[in-house]
Amino acid sequence: QVQLVESGGGLVQPGGSLTLSCAASGSSGSFNLMGWYRQAPGKERELVATMTYGGSANYADSVKGRFTISRDNAENTVYLQMTSLRPEDTAVYYCEGSYYGRYIYWGQGTQVTVSS
């Protein structure tokens, strides 16, 4: 089965930066769409950013201008560069990969905590 593994989470002060990575393994090719979602305690999982195989990105309004998603298709890896982090960014961040919306895979999540 396809496996996605996130890494790079941790504790950071407000205004700080973190870069998350997600490496996919066990697949026969690259996902056409990869992205990041997050879930804070008591809240629903929400979209953070997605990117197509060709590099077209989509961002939630709440992170636009602060986060940057990127992909290394040869390595089946997606990154999320997070800057100007805010306490409200605190959440478990999940990596997602899909094939045209029909086959969807999720990572186990990595905790990002923004706090002083």
Number of C-alpha atoms within 10 A of each C-alpha: 7 13 15 24 18 24 19 14 18 14 15 18 14 17 14 14 17 19 16 21 23 27 18 25 16 9 12 7 13 20 24 16 22 29 27 27 19 22 19 16 9 6 9 9 15 14 19 25 23 26 22 20 17 10 15 11 16 16 19 14 11 12 18 12 12 14 20 19 24 21 23 13 16 8 12 19 21 26 23 23 14 20 17 15 22 18 15 12 21 20 21 18 27 26 31 24 28 17 14 11 10 7 9 14 17 20 20 14 22 21 19 22 20 21 16 9
